[in-house]
């Protein structure tokens, strides 16, 4: 059996419990998938590949080198989805410049003010990374809370597109990715998470949350396997923004 990123964190008891309880059964892909890319912006990636402890000096939410390692996998999924005419949906932060609407984010982070726009960075932290920049037919949704569904039009857009399933990647695995997966699961979407297309600040949180989503809420699959499935889908499933 192929080793998964979470295997080294599990105890023998954990393995026995999940096997005995029946968790982790593959659910399979849906027929009309949308690709959702969670918060892959400069705030979470930094402006260059560097160790996380260097990156967080300027970008307090950065995931450092793990973010940059995920970018090629995300890019591959985007290219495949666009080639097939599938919806590509991005989320990113949508806060006021003065940070008034950070709300409860203030309560657990002593560096929340460092997330405000900084002249020394000279980059909009909420801008999607140039390596995976949105195309005209893609959808970009600003959000303020972890889930891409909370307080956003995502659900109504998916209804308009008649999507029945989501392919999810992005950051952070333990935060906004997981929150979005749970809400999608609660809405009865089939959810697939791209293992190498997700990243987090803490490697243990990344691995354990992937494991937990795989057990209960989603299929966590290699990005290449997901791309191969997308390539097998028929053409013309969706009418995307900008089409006549």
RODO-2510 file (C-alpha; in nm, 4 decimals, decimal comma):
residues 244
     n   res          X          Y          Z
     1     x     0,0000     0,0000     0,0000
     2     x     0,1271     0,3493    -0,0860
     3     x     0,2352     0,5435     0,2216
     4     x     0,0274     0,8499     0,2921
     5     x     0,1559     1,1750     0,4414
     6     x    -0,0286     1,1079     0,7668
     7     x     0,0893     0,7519     0,8246
     8     x     0,3861     0,8467     1,0432
     9     x     0,1581     1,0327     1,2844
    10     x    -0,0823     0,7432     1,3512
    11     x    -0,0518     0,5003     1,6383
    12     x    -0,1272     0,1291     1,5922
    13     x    -0,4477     0,1851     1,7887
    14     x    -0,5535     0,4635     1,5501
    15     x    -0,5132     0,2326     1,2514
    16     x    -0,7160    -0,0421     1,4153
    17     x    -0,9973     0,1911     1,5172
    18     x    -1,0421     0,3440     1,1714
    19     x    -1,0325     0,0022     1,0058
    20     x    -1,2826    -0,1478     1,2497
    21     x    -1,5210     0,1488     1,2279
    22     x    -1,5320     0,1409     0,8467
    23     x    -1,4001     0,4928     0,7873
    24     x    -1,2115     0,5946     0,4759
    25     x    -1,4256     0,4214     0,2160
    26     x    -1,3705     0,5836    -0,1264
    27     x    -1,6781     0,7750    -0,2405
    28     x    -1,5691     0,8382    -0,5985
    29     x    -1,5860     1,1457    -0,8187
    30     x    -1,8972     1,3318    -0,9194
    31     x    -2,0098     1,3929    -1,2776
    32     x    -1,9943     1,7741    -1,2854
    33     x    -1,6955     1,8897    -1,0767
    34     x    -1,5830     2,2424    -1,0015
    35     x    -1,2241     2,3157    -0,8985
    36     x    -1,2042     2,5359    -0,5867
    37     x    -0,8705     2,6933    -0,4899
    38     x    -0,8698     2,8231    -0,1337
    39     x    -0,6709     3,1382    -0,0465
    40     x    -0,3536     3,0747    -0,2477
    41     x    -0,2384     3,4338    -0,2223
    42     x     0,0749     3,6202    -0,1167
    43     x    -0,0373     3,6403     0,2449
    44     x    -0,0189     3,2613     0,2700
    45     x     0,2705     3,1971     0,0295
    46     x     0,4988     3,4952     0,0651
    47     x     0,6562     3,6638    -0,2345
    48     x     0,9360     3,4101    -0,2846
    49     x     1,0192     3,0528    -0,1876
    50     x     1,2036     3,0591     0,1432
    51     x     1,1981     2,8776     0,4788
    52     x     0,8827     2,9475     0,6719
    53     x     1,0585     3,1078     0,9687
    54     x     1,2111     3,3626     0,7299
    55     x     0,8897     3,4183     0,5381
    56     x     0,6734     3,4829     0,8456
    57     x     0,8914     3,7774     0,9419
    58     x     0,7305     3,9723     0,6584
    59     x     0,4190     3,7622     0,5901
    60     x     0,2781     3,6484     0,9274
    61     x     0,0379     3,3976     0,7699
    62     x     0,2921     3,2491     0,5295
    63     x     0,3326     2,8724     0,4975
    64     x     0,6811     2,9143     0,3542
    65     x     0,8391     2,6598     0,1260
    66     x     0,5479     2,4159     0,1561
    67     x     0,3268     2,6684    -0,0229
    68     x     0,5677     2,6942    -0,3146
    69     x     0,5966     2,3168    -0,3373
    70     x     0,2186     2,2964    -0,3816
    71     x     0,1949     2,5593    -0,6575
    72     x     0,2950     2,3331    -0,9518
    73     x     0,0351     2,0739    -0,8486
    74     x    -0,2340     2,3406    -0,8251
    75     x    -0,1250     2,4817    -1,1606
    76     x    -0,1604     2,1379    -1,3203
    77     x    -0,5146     2,0998    -1,1911
    78     x    -0,6071     2,4482    -1,3120
    79     x    -0,4696     2,3825    -1,6607
    80     x    -0,6535     2,0512    -1,6834
    81     x    -0,9806     2,2024    -1,5631
    82     x    -0,9568     2,4908    -1,8104
    83     x    -0,8757     2,2562    -2,0981
    84     x    -1,1973     2,0686    -2,0190
    85     x    -1,4062     2,3818    -1,9702
    86     x    -1,4664     2,3100    -1,6008
    87     x    -1,5342     2,5880    -1,3496
    88     x    -1,2270     2,7212    -1,1692
    89     x    -1,3192     2,9118    -0,8548
    90     x    -1,0740     3,1008    -0,6337
    91     x    -1,1218     3,2434    -0,2867
    92     x    -0,9087     3,5059    -0,1173
    93     x    -0,9341     3,7532     0,1673
    94     x    -1,1890     4,0309     0,1379
    95     x    -1,1215     4,2638     0,4308
    96     x    -1,1274     4,6408     0,4585
    97     x    -0,7908     4,8148     0,4272
    98     x    -0,8178     4,9351     0,7883
    99     x    -0,8907     4,5847     0,9200
   100     x    -1,2106     4,6897     1,1018
   101     x    -1,3928     4,3801     0,9788
   102     x    -1,1349     4,1247     1,1002
   103     x    -1,3785     4,0526     1,3807
   104     x    -1,2985     3,7322     1,5694
   105     x    -0,9694     3,6843     1,3840
   106     x    -0,8291     3,9407     1,6306
   107     x    -0,8852     3,7192     1,9310
   108     x    -0,6287     3,4453     1,8643
   109     x    -0,3430     3,6183     1,6812
   110     x    -0,1085     3,8723     1,8382
   111     x     0,0200     3,9818     1,4948
   112     x    -0,3145     4,0531     1,3308
   113     x    -0,2134     4,4139     1,2571
   114     x     0,0798     4,2828     1,0524
   115     x    -0,1761     4,1341     0,8123
   116     x    -0,2825     4,4836     0,7062
   117     x    -0,1332     4,6157     0,3811
   118     x     0,2348     4,7001     0,4392
   119     x     0,4232     4,9533     0,2226
   120     x     0,7465     4,7546     0,2710
   121     x     0,5924     4,4529     0,0995
   122     x     0,4692     4,6488    -0,2039
   123     x     0,2326     4,3610    -0,2909
   124     x    -0,1363     4,3167    -0,2189
   125     x    -0,1328     4,0185     0,0143
   126     x    -0,4807     3,9106    -0,0972
   127     x    -0,3776     3,8957    -0,4639
   128     x    -0,3828     3,5437    -0,6068
   129     x    -0,0316     3,4159    -0,6751
   130     x     0,0896     3,5088    -1,0238
   131     x     0,1870     3,1452    -1,0849
   132     x    -0,1819     3,0463    -1,0759
   133     x    -0,3452     3,3762    -1,1748
   134     x    -0,7188     3,3662    -1,2604
   135     x    -0,8277     3,3709    -1,6246
   136     x    -1,1245     3,5807    -1,7476
   137     x    -1,3655     3,2852    -1,7293
   138     x    -1,2663     3,1983    -1,3721
   139     x    -1,4570     3,3094    -1,0637
   140     x    -1,2909     3,4911    -0,7720
   141     x    -1,4798     3,5091    -0,4418
   142     x    -1,3635     3,7287    -0,1504
   143     x    -1,4292     3,5870     0,1941
   144     x    -1,3700     3,6813     0,5571
   145     x    -1,4164     3,3538     0,7459
   146     x    -1,2595     3,0072     0,7083
   147     x    -1,5240     2,8391     0,4942
   148     x    -1,5582     2,9475     0,1323
   149     x    -1,9336     2,9068     0,1828
   150     x    -1,9785     3,1349     0,4847
   151     x    -2,1174     3,4738     0,3863
   152     x    -2,0269     3,4325     0,0176
   153     x    -2,2172     3,3563    -0,3064
   154     x    -2,0290     3,0275    -0,3602
   155     x    -2,3317     2,8073    -0,2977
   156     x    -2,5500     3,0049    -0,5396
   157     x    -2,2763     2,9995    -0,8051
   158     x    -2,2450     2,6206    -0,7746
   159     x    -2,6237     2,5938    -0,8119
   160     x    -2,6101     2,8141    -1,1217
   161     x    -2,3351     2,5966    -1,2678
   162     x    -2,5220     2,2787    -1,1671
   163     x    -2,2017     2,1390    -1,0173
   164     x    -2,2460     1,8186    -0,8187
   165     x    -1,8953     1,7830    -0,6791
   166     x    -1,5878     1,9805    -0,5772
   167     x    -1,2152     1,9345    -0,6257
   168     x    -1,0504     2,1344    -0,3465
   169     x    -0,6935     2,2512    -0,2956
   170     x    -0,5220     2,5416    -0,1231
   171     x    -0,4569     2,6577     0,2299
   172     x    -0,4552     2,6137     0,5145
   173     x    -0,5315     2,2421     0,5253
   174     x    -0,6385     2,2562     0,8897
   175     x    -0,8296     2,5831     0,8570
   176     x    -0,9987     2,7196     0,5469
   177     x    -0,9619     2,4016     0,3396
   178     x    -1,1105     2,1840     0,6125
   179     x    -1,3918     2,4320     0,6862
   180     x    -1,4844     2,4425     0,3172
   181     x    -1,4736     2,0636     0,2887
   182     x    -1,7068     2,0237     0,5877
   183     x    -1,9587     2,2728     0,4497
   184     x    -1,9474     2,1081     0,1066
   185     x    -1,9962     1,7671     0,2699
   186     x    -2,2899     1,9090     0,4670
   187     x    -2,4463     2,0253     0,1395
   188     x    -2,4095     1,6703    -0,0016
   189     x    -2,1428     1,7499    -0,2576
   190     x    -1,8923     1,4783    -0,3378
   191     x    -1,5608     1,6268    -0,2311
   192     x    -1,2106     1,5381    -0,3474
   193     x    -0,9039     1,7001    -0,1898
   194     x    -0,5748     1,7230    -0,3787
   195     x    -0,3121     1,5943    -0,1358
   196     x    -0,0086     1,7746    -0,2799
   197     x    -0,2211     2,0781    -0,3669
   198     x    -0,2840     2,1637     0,0000
   199     x    -0,0456     2,3175     0,2513
   200     x    -0,0319     2,4480     0,6061
   201     x     0,2023     2,6193     0,8487
   202     x     0,2287     2,3109     1,0720
   203     x     0,3232     1,9875     0,8985
   204     x     0,1529     1,7769     1,1663
   205     x    -0,1743     1,9707     1,1354
   206     x    -0,1544     1,9349     0,7576
   207     x    -0,1107     1,5593     0,7735
   208     x    -0,3658     1,4852     1,0458
   209     x    -0,6350     1,7013     0,8887
   210     x    -0,5854     1,5323     0,5527
   211     x    -0,6215     1,1991     0,7315
   212     x    -0,9381     1,3080     0,9097
   213     x    -1,0979     1,4448     0,5923
   214     x    -1,0093     1,1236     0,4095
   215     x    -1,1685     0,9205     0,6885
   216     x    -1,4989     1,1063     0,7052
   217     x    -1,5672     1,3852     0,4589
   218     x    -1,3740     1,3563     0,1318
   219     x    -1,1487     1,1481    -0,0870
   220     x    -0,7916     1,2714    -0,0476
   221     x    -0,6185     1,1775    -0,3721
   222     x    -0,2880     1,2535    -0,5452
   223     x    -0,3138     1,5563    -0,7720
   224     x    -0,2013     1,3526    -1,0744
   225     x    -0,4825     1,1030    -1,0174
   226     x    -0,7360     1,3846    -0,9998
   227     x    -0,5998     1,5426    -1,3184
   228     x    -0,6252     1,2091    -1,4992
   229     x    -0,9906     1,1826    -1,4005
   230     x    -1,0654     1,5383    -1,5157
   231     x    -0,9095     1,4593    -1,8541
   232     x    -1,1500     1,1672    -1,8930
   233     x    -1,4600     1,3851    -1,8603
   234     x    -1,6651     1,4820    -2,1673
   235     x    -1,6305     1,8263    -2,3221
   236     x    -1,8909     2,0986    -2,2870
   237     x    -2,0314     2,0145    -1,9451
   238     x    -2,0557     2,3783    -1,8328
   239     x    -2,1438     2,7222    -1,9602
   240     x    -1,8836     2,9413    -1,7918
   241     x    -1,8797     3,3179    -1,7300
   242     x    -1,8120     3,5148    -2,0438
   243     x    -1,9652     3,2579    -2,2800
   244     x    -2,2219     3,3851    -2,5328
***
